[in-house]
């Protein structure tokens, strides 16, 4: 089982390169199912088209639009393999048997029925699957949220009994921070499911949190690798004891902070968010004052949602957007106050505004302005990871 991200298939030259890699592997005798993301920035371009005609695109229609990106990639890769003399066939998520719940834009896989895939593998073909998408029991096309192609690949690996799931991107494995932002970041050779899931939730882009959760539940080993590279990548598998301290730091951009007065106000806010398919990234409160951290990554009509919240809550709501969360993940990280104190000192020395703090279990997070996010990431990494 392989998955290639958008950067790996961002151009026709890169599609042909992936086809040659897949062909070489297939000629070595390996049966292959390959999941692909949309080419490069295709998803963002499709979103821009949607926003050009609607402030708040209906999520059903948005799913119909966005799934086109992966369908383009799957068909092109299949054609490229045929050019190399390798029999291949492409399938959409629904044709692959990816069944989801009814939640448009943020659907979760509930079952995989890979009958057609198994049939074509039996005919000696490479099967190319469009990631990020599935079909609900009411036969509606759904999408799995950003990074959902990882979940497609892991779910299929589990259903097919694959030895492992290889996730390819333009980075060699998982690093202690995004190496494009933090020059001193170091590659992590191995991670437990729990560590990887926390990093993914915190904004690490190499793997999707839902995919890691699925792998953990079904015992699927994930190898995060660089497309066409000779690196060793990162193995994500069973959790195991690790010395205390931060293993990595991640940056989550596009965060809004909702401050809400009173329990009734919180209930109303959660009701409105649920109607929009939005789940809080963090929820804090003391009974009378509450704070919701909201990731905007899969919210495509936030301005309309904000207006709706304002109408329902009035003076009980204050919204601060244009924020970013810097999070450190590691065993025992929140057992003492020392790591949080060092992180706070670094953010203060930067002169960055501190909007909120969350510290629980193996993750501590600081919410600051988006403009200060990358430098805050670098400083917290230096302080806690080294």
N, C-alpha and C positions, 0 to 999 in steps of 0.2 A: 504494500500500500504506500503510495506516494501522494504528496500534495505540493503544488507549486503556487506560490503567492503571486500577487499582481506585479511585483517588480521583476519576477522571473519570466513573465510572459508579456512584458510591457511593450514590445515591438515585434514585428514579424521576424526580425533576425533572432530575437530571443525565443520566440515560439519555435523556430527551426532548431535552435540550440537545445531546447528542452526535448524536442522530438528526437534528436540524435542521441541524447542521454538515455531516453526511454527505450529507443530502439536497441541500443547497445546492451542494456539490461535485459530486454526481452530475448535477444539472440543468445544470451547466456543461459537461457532456460527458465527464467523467473516469470511466473504469471503475474501480471500487473494490472492494478486498478489505479488510475491517476486522477486525483481531484484537482481542479484548477479554479483560481480566482479570476476576477475580471482583469483585463489588461490595464496595467498602470493606474492612471487616474480616471478610468472610465466611470466608476461608481460616482465619484465627485462630479463629473461632467453631467451624468444623468440627473443627479440631484439638482444641479444648477438649472437644467432644463425644466425640471418640475417646479422649482421656485420661481421660474420665469412666468409661469401661468397660474400659480396658486401660492398664497401666503402659508396655507396649512394644507398640503396635499393629503387627500384621503389615503390612509395607510394601505388599504387594499390596492388602490391604483398605483401607489408608490412601489409596492412589491411587484406588481406586474411589470413596471418600468425597470426597476433595478436588477431583476433577474436576467434581463437581456444581456448584461455585461458578461456574466459567466457563460451564457450560451454561446456567445461569440468566441470566447477562448476555447471552449471544449470542441467546437466544430473546426476551428482553425488547427488545433493540435492534432485532431484526428486526420484532417487532410494532409498535414505535414508528415504524419507517420505513414500514410498511404504512399506518399511520394518516395519514402525510403524503403518501400516494399514490405512494410509491417502492417498486417491486418489490424484495424482498429475500428471502434464504434463509439459514438458519443451519446450520452444520456443526460437529460435534465434531472433535477432532484426527484421529481415525481416519478419519472420513468425508472429511477434507481431504487424506488421503494422507500424514500425518506418520508416518513409520516410524522407530522408535527401537531402541536396544539393549534388553537385558533388565533393566536396572538400575531397579528401582522407587525412586521418590522423587528420584533423581538421573540419570534417563535422558538419553542424548545422541541427537540426531537423526542418523540414518545415511543417510536418503534421503527425498525428497519426491516424491510422485506426485500432482500437482494436477489430474488429469483432470476430476473432478467440478466443481472450482472453475472451470476454463476453460469447461466446458460451460455453466454457469449464467451466467458473464460474457457468453458468446455470446448468451444469451437476454435480455440487458439488465438483469440483476439485480445488486444489491449483495450480495456474499457476506460473511456475518459468520462468523468462525471463533473457536472457543473456544481461547484460548491455553493454554500451560503443559502441554499434554497431547499424547499420541500413542498409538501402538499398536506393540507389538513384533512380531517375525516369528512368534512363537508365539501371537499374537492376544490378548495381555494389555494392558490399559490401563496406561499409564505416565505419570508426571509428570516434568517437566524441572527441578525444583528452583525455589526462590524466584526470581522475576524471569523465569521461563521463557517468559512470554508474549512478551517481547522476542525471544527466540530463535525462537519460532514465526513471528513477523512477518518477521524477517530471512531465515529459511530459505525462506518462501513468496515473499518478494520476489525472492530469487535464482532460485528455480524458475520463477517467472512472468516473469522478465526485466523487473521493475519499474524505473522510472527512479530511484527512491529509496524508502527506508522511513522514514515519519514516525512517531516515537514521541512520543505526547502524555501529559503528566502535569500536575500542578498547579504545576510549576515551569517557568519559561521557560529551558529549556536546561540545560547543565551549568555548574556554578559551581566556583570554586576551593575551596570547602567548602560544606557544606549551609547555605544562607542562613537556614534556620530556626534554626540553632545558632550561626552565625558572622555577626554583623551586617555586618562589613566584607568579606564574601566578594564576589567580582566574577565576572560572567558571562564565560565563555570562548566567543568567537565560533566558534572552530575548534579541533579536536583531531585528532591522528593516531590511527590504530587502536591503536598500541602504548600511547600515553599513556592513552587511554580504557580500554583493557583493564586496565591496571595500577590505575587509579583504581577501576574496578568490582570487581576482586579485593580491593582494599583496603577496600571497604565503601560506595563511592558508590552511591546507590540509583537514580539516574536511568536507568542502562542496566545490563544484565546482561552479565557477562564472557563467557559462552558465546556470546551474541548478537553481541558485538563480534568475537570470534574467527571466527565464521561469516561476518560481513560482510567481514572482512579476507581470508579465503580466497577469497571469491566476488566481491570488488570491489563490494559493495553500499554505497552512500552512505547514511548515517543522518542524519536531521535530528531532533534532540531539541527539542520545541516544547511550549508551554503550551496546554492545551486552551482553545480559544475566545479566546486572548490575541492581542495585536497585536505581541508581541515578535519578535525575529529568531531566537531559539533558538540552537542550536549545531550546526555541521556537523561530522560525524565521517567522515573519509575517509582518503586516502592519507597515509602517514607522510612527514614532511618535516623538514629540519633546524630545530632550535629552539635558542635561546640556553640556556646552562646555567642551572640553577636550578629550584626547585620550581614546578610549574604548578598543583598543587592538593594538598589534604590531606583525607583521608577517615577516618571512624570506623567500625570494625567491632565491633559489640557482640556479646555472647554467645560469648566465646572461652574455651576451657579449655587449660591448659598441662599437658602430660604430661611428667614427667621420668623417664627410664628409664636403668637401669644395664645396661651390657654389650650387646654385639652380639646375643647370643641373645635378650635381653629385647626389644630393638628389633624383631627378626624376629617374635617372638610378638605384640607390640603391633600391628604392621602387619597381621598375619594376622587378628587379631580385628577391627581397624578395617575391613579389606576385606570381612569377612563381614557387617559392619553397613552397608556402602555408604558408609563415611566415608573421606575423603582428607585428609591433613594440609594445613593452610594454609601452614605453614612446617615445615621439618625441619632441625634443627641437631645437630651432634655432633662429637666428637673421637675416636671409636673406643670409648671406655669409657662416656662420659656423653652422653646424647641428650635433646633437647627437641623435642616435637611441639606445634605450635600447632594447635588443632582448632576450627574454626568449628562452632557448634551449630545454625546456621540451618536445615539440612535433616536434622538428627538429632532424631528425635521420641521416642527412648527412651534418652536419655543416661544416666539413673540405672541402667538395666539394663546398658548397655554398660560403665559404670564398674565395676559389680560383677563383670562378666565379666573385665574387664582385671585387677581386683584378684585374682581367683581364679587367673588364669593366670600373673601376674607376681609376686604376693606383695610382698616387701620391695623388689623391684627397681623398683617404681612409686610415684611420688608425683603426685597430681593437685591442681591449683589451678584452680578455676573462678570464675565471677563476674568475668571479666576483659574488657577491651576493648583493641583495637589501634588506635593512632593512626599513620597512615602518610602520608608525604609522597612525592609522585611528581614526577619531573622529570629532564630530560636531564643526565647527568653528576653526579647528586646524590650518588652514593657514590664519586666519583673522589677526593675529599679528605675529611678528617675534620671539616672545619669545620661543614657542615650538621648532622651528627650531634651534634657538641658543642653547638651552639646548641639543638637540640631537647632534649637531655639536661638542659641548664641550665634550660630552661623547665619541664620536668616536675619537676625537683628543687625549683625555686622554689615550685611549687604544693604541695609536700609529698606528692605522689602516690607510692605505692610503684611501683618499677620491677621488673617480673618478668622481662623478657627484652628483648633488642634483636636486630633483624635488619637487615642492610644489604647489598643486592646490586643491581647494575645501576642501574636508574632508580628504585628504591623503598627507602626506609628506614622501619622500623616500630619502635614502642615499645609494649610490652605493660604495661598498668597496670590498676588496679581499674576496674570498670565505673562506680563512683560518680564517679571522677575523669575519666572519658573525655571528656565534652563540654568541660570547662574545659581539659583538656590539648589537645584539638583546637583550641580558640580560641588558645591560647598558641603552639602550634607553627605555626599558620597565620600569626600575627602575626610570628613570628621568621623564617620561611622564605619566605612568599609576600608578606607586607607588606600 
